[in-house]
């Protein structure tokens, strides 16, 4: 048995352990070798990263207060978010969501600033405007913390406005990708598969929704929409990792990695450029499938809101899978190894997480939003923890997130915060629509994975 466990751990370490050597590291962080512009960019990125960490700590403190002292937390929530037209408990939860949104935005802004991206300035301005509006119009006091961090970063950014520019790697990769036949062949196959599946689903479901001479078109439209989004999600899961799994390891295999190190490109600029080129292709894939999703409008049962939410879910899923491929590509020397790792994580994320959630929480979140008893317990605290735990795991998985989001939208017409009743005490607790949590978690994970990939590529010159 011990030998079997040892063999298993060795295999896991071989699959997910580090593979690149220090000799392959990207040397661009030696303090004495940095230009004034590079030092400025590094300082701005550190400020934004610390701002994200502080916001994460604030969100954790608010969450602890919400569970430990709910009465005090409710009053604090109304103070911190005085303009929220919601119940006291909702105000505290909305405050946490707002803080987490700022945390995610700071992580993304740190990645953009570190890579000297041209969209750093527009993103910065949008953050300032939204936080000012939230502070003035909604009384969202945590926006002051974000504005202070942005002001400190701005002091350094204005010293060299031209430090942020178009990424040469993304421009080169996008041009090279779209000049070949492969990109258009993938789009063609993608649309053909989705079209064939849509027609097949229509023919199979038509008898089921036909009652006598009456066709329930709304039900048919909803089934077609769910089927199209489902097959689109499957194709995204299988296509996107292949776009980034060879981003870094492919350069090593082609013996061009050392040549790239001699250029003026920094590790963040190189990685984000690769990510942007893959992201552009992902957007093209998803946008090309919107007309197929819109077929559901002909039958009814689906509105514009569902289409937008579905696009967001597919987009953030593609983002996090692309970032996973980028991280594993930076971690290993072979593209095949990186591909195996990212597909393993993708399969666990899509099929393993729902099974774990069902085993641990017994569909507590789904029962709660359906008006059924969430769990067979008389303890309100236990029932609350089961609901929130199941909600968190449901938000990590794109399939369950889409399913529960649609259920909340159809049954309760809610896409944000919903009040559910505890069977153990009859009290109401707020829950968040899974697509919101999924968007925040996946965007934050994408930024963290890119930062970790940069760290894997770098080492300090000794």
N, C-alpha and C positions, 0 to 999 in steps of 0.2 A: 504493500500500500504506500509506504513512504517513497519507494522508487517511482511509483506511478504519479504521486503528487509532485515529486521533483521533476519528472519529465514534463508534466503539464505546465508547471511554472516556467520551466525552461522554454517551452514552446510559446507561452504568452509573452515572455520577455523578448524572444526572438522576433515576434510579430510587432509588438508595440514599444520595444525598447529603442534607445537611440542608436543610429547607425552611422552618422557622419563623424568624421575625425576632426580634430582641432586644426589639422592642416588645411581642411576645406573651408574653414571659417572665414567670414567676410570681415576684413579688418578695416573698419571705418569709424572706430570709436576712440582711438587713441587721442587723448586730450591735446598733446603737443602737435598732432597732425591735423587738427580741425582748423578750418578757416573761420573767420569771424561769422560768416553767414551760417555755417554748419553748427557753430556753438550756439548761435541765437535760436536756430530751429530746434536743437536738442533741449534748450532751456524752456522754450514754449511747450514742447511736447511733455516735458516733466511736469510743468504747472498744470496742464490739462489732465494728465494721469492722476495727479494728487487730488485734483478736484473731483474726479470720478470716484476715487477711493473714499473721500470724505462723504460724498453723497451716498455711497453704498453703506457706510457706517451709520449715517443718519437714518436710512431706511430700515436697517436692522434694529436700531434703538426704538423707532416708532412701532415696528412689528412686535417687539418684546413688550412695550407698554400696552399695546392693544390687547395682548393675551393676559398679561400679568395684572394690570389695573384698568379694566375696560372703562369704568366710569370716568377716571381721570383722563384716559386716552380720548374718550368722546369729547370732553370739554376742550382738550388740547387740539383735537382735530378741527373743531369749530373755530378756534382761535387762529390756527395756522392757515385754514382755508375758509375764511369767513364768507366768501362769495359763493360757495358751493350750495346750490339749492337742493339739498339732500338731507337725509336723516343724520343724526349725530355720528352713528357708526360709519355711515357712508363717507362722511367728511374726512374721517381719519384714514379710511382706506384710499380715498381719492388723493389725499395728501401723500401717502406712500407711493401711489402710482406716479404722481407728479415728480417726486424725488427720484424714482427709478428711471423715469423718462429722461431727466436731466443727466443722471449717471450714464445712461446709454449714449446720450448725445455727446457727452464729454469724452467717452471712450472712442467714438467714431471720429470726433474732432481731433483727438490726440493722434490717431492713425493718419488722418489727412495731413496734419501739421508735420508729423515726422517724415512723411513721404513727400513733403513740399508740393502738395496737390493744388491745382488751380481752384478747385471747388472749396478750399478751406475758407476763403473769405466769404463767399455766399452763405455757406453753412454757419459761419460765425455770426453774420448779420441776422440770419433767421433765428438763431438761438437768442440773441439779444432782444429782438423784437418780440418774440413769443414770451419770453420771461418778463419783459416790461408790461406787456398786455395782461399776462396772468397776475402780476402784482397789482396793477391798477384796477383792472376790470373785475377780477375774481378774488382779490385779497389773498393771493397765494404767497405767504410770507417766505417759504423756502426759496422763492425765486431770488431773494436778496443774496443768498449764499452763492447761487449760480452767477449772478451779475458781478459780484465781487471777484470771483475767479476769472470771469471773462475780462473784467477790467484790468486785472494784473497781467493776463496774457496779452491784452491789447497794447499795454505799455511797451512790451518787447517786440510785438509784431509790426508796429508802425515804424520801427527803426529800419526795417528792410522789407518794404511792401512787395518787392519783386522776388523775394525768396520763394514764393509759391507760384508755380507755373504749370503748364501742361506736362503730363508725364510722357517722356519719349518712349518708354517701354510699351505702354498701353496703345499709343498711336501705331507703333511698329507692329505689335501683335494683332491689332484689329485689322490693319491693312493686309497683313499676311494671311490672316484667317479667312477674310472675305474674298481674297483673290483666287483662292483655290476652289476646287469642285467639292471638297469634303463638306464644307459648311452648308452649302445649298443642298447637298444630298441628304444630310442629317435633317434639315428642315423639311424637305420633301417627304422623307420616310416618316418623320414625326407627324406631319399632317395627314398622310395617307393612313397611318395606323389609327389615329384619332377619328378620322372620317369613317373608316370602316367599322370601328367600334360603335360610333354613334348610330350608324344605319342599322347595325345588328341589334343594338339595344332597343331601337325604335320598333323593329319588327318583332322582337321578343316580348316587349311590354305592351304593344298595342292591344292584343287580345285581353290582357289582364285588366286594362283600364276601360274596356268597352263593356258597357252594361246595356244589353238590348241594342237599341239604335242610338244610345247616347254615349259619347266619348268624354271622359273626364280629362279634359285637356290640361287643366292645372296640374293634376297628378302626373301626367305624362311629361309635361315640361320640367317638373322638378326631378323626375327620375332621369331624364336625359341630361340635365345639368349636373346632377351628382355623378352620373357615369362618366361624362366628359372630364370633369375635374378630377375624378379618381384615376382615370387612365393617364391624364396629364401629370398627376403627381407621381405615378409609377415611372413614367418616362423621364421626369426630371430627376428622380432618385438614381436612375441608371445612367443618365447622360452627363449630368453636371460633374460628378466626381472625376470622370475621365478627362474633363477639360482642364483641371488643375493638378491632377495627381503627378503629372510629369513636368510641372512648371520649373522646379529647381533640379530634381533628379535627372530630368531629361537633358539639362545643360551639362551635367556631369557626364552623362553617358555619351554625349556628342563631343566631349572634350572642349567645350566652349566656356566652362565655368571659370577657369583661370583667366581667360581673356576678359570676361565681364568684370573681374575684380580689378583689372588695370584701368577701367574706365572711371569716369567721374560719378557713376551711379552709386547711390548708397543702397544698403540692404532694404530699408523700408520702401524706397522708390522702386526698386526692382520687384519686390513682392506685391506691392499695391498695384503696380502697372500690370503684372500678370493677372491679378484678381480683377482689375477693371476690364481687361479684355475678355475674360470669361464672363463677367457680369453683363457686359454688353451683348454677348451672344445669348445669355440666358433671357435677357429682356426681349430680344428678338424672337426667341422661341415662344415665350409666353404671350407676347403681343400677337404673334401669328395665329394663335389658337383662340383668341377672343371671339372672332366671328363664329366659331363652332359653339362656344359657350352661349352666344347670343341667340342661337337657334331656339333655345328655351323660351325666349320672349314671344315667339310665334304661338306657343301653346299656353303661355301664362304660368302662374305658380312661382315665378322667379322674378325678382326685381333687380334694379341696378345695385342695390346694397350688397346682395349676395355675390354678384360678379366682382365688385370691388374687394370684398373680404376674401373671396377665393383667390384673386390675383395677389393680394398681400401675403396670404398663407403660402402660395406657391413661390413667391418671390423670396421671402425670408428663408424658406426651406432650401431653395437653390443657393442662397448666400451662405448659409451655415455649412452646407455640404461642400461648396467651393472652398470655403476657408479651411475645412477639415482636410481636403485634398492638398491645399497649399501647405498646411502645417506638416502633414506626413511627408510631403515631397521635400520639404526643408530638413526633415529629420533623418531621412534615409538616403542611400546612395543609388538605389535602383527604383525605377518607376513601377515595376511589377510589385515590389514590396509595398510601396506607398498606395498603389491601387487596391491591393488586398486589404490593407488596413482601413482605408476609408470606406470601402464597401462593407466591411465587417461592422463598422460603427453605424453605417447607414441602415443596415438590416436590423441591427439591435434597436436602433432608434425607432424604426417604423413598426417592427413586429415584436420585439422583446419588451419594450416599455409598457404597452397595453396589457400584456400578460402579467407583468409584475404588479401593475396597478390593480388589476382585477383580483389577483391573489391577496394583496395586502389590504386593499380598501373595499373590496366587494361592491364596486360601482356606487360608492357613497355619493359622489358628486352628481352622477346621472340620476340617481333616485331623488336627490334633494331638489334638482331643478324640475323634475317631473311631478313633484308634490307627494312623493312616496317617502316612507321612513328611510333615512339614510343608512342606519345601522341598527342592529338589535342590541341596543345598550340604553341604560337609563341615565348615563352620565352626560350632561350637556357638553362638558369639556372634551370627552372622548369623541362624541359625535362631531363636534366642531373640527377637531384635529383630523378625523377621518375625511370629512368633506374637503377641507383645505389641502390635505395631502393628495387626495385623488384629483383635485382641481389642478394642482401643480404638475402632477405626472401627465394628466390629460393635456396640459398646455405644452408639454415637451414633445408630444407626438403629433405630427401634422394631421394624421387621420382622425384621431379622437378630438383634436382641437376643432377641426372643421365640423365634425358631427355634432358636438355639444354646442358649438356656436350657432349652427342652424337650428338646433332644438330650442335654444333660448330665443332666437329670432322669431321662429314660427309660433311657439307656445306663449311667449311673454312679450314679444316685440321689443326686446332689449339687446343691445350690442355692447353695453358698458357694464354697469353694476346692477345686480339683481338681488332682491331680498328673498331668502329661502327660510322656511320654518323648520326648527328643530323638533323632531318627534318626541324627544325626551323631556323637553320643558315647554315647548310652544313658543319659545323666543325666536325672533328674527335675526339672522346674521347676513351680512352682505357677501356676495361672491362676485368674482370678476369673469367676464366673458373670456373663454380660453384663447381666442385669437389675439386679444390685447396682450395677455401674458406671454403668449408664444412669440409675438413680434418683439417684445422687449427682451426676452431671454435669448432669442436667436440673434438679434442684432448685437447685443452685448457679447454673446459667445463668439460671433464673427470677429468683432474687434479684438477680443482677448486672444483668439487663435492667431490672428495676424501679428499681434505683438509678441506672442510666444514664438512664432515662426521667425520673426526678426531676431529674437534673442538666440534662437538655435543657430542662425547663420553667422552671428557676430562672435567675436572674442576680443578682449582688450590686448593690444599689442604689448608684449613685454620687452 
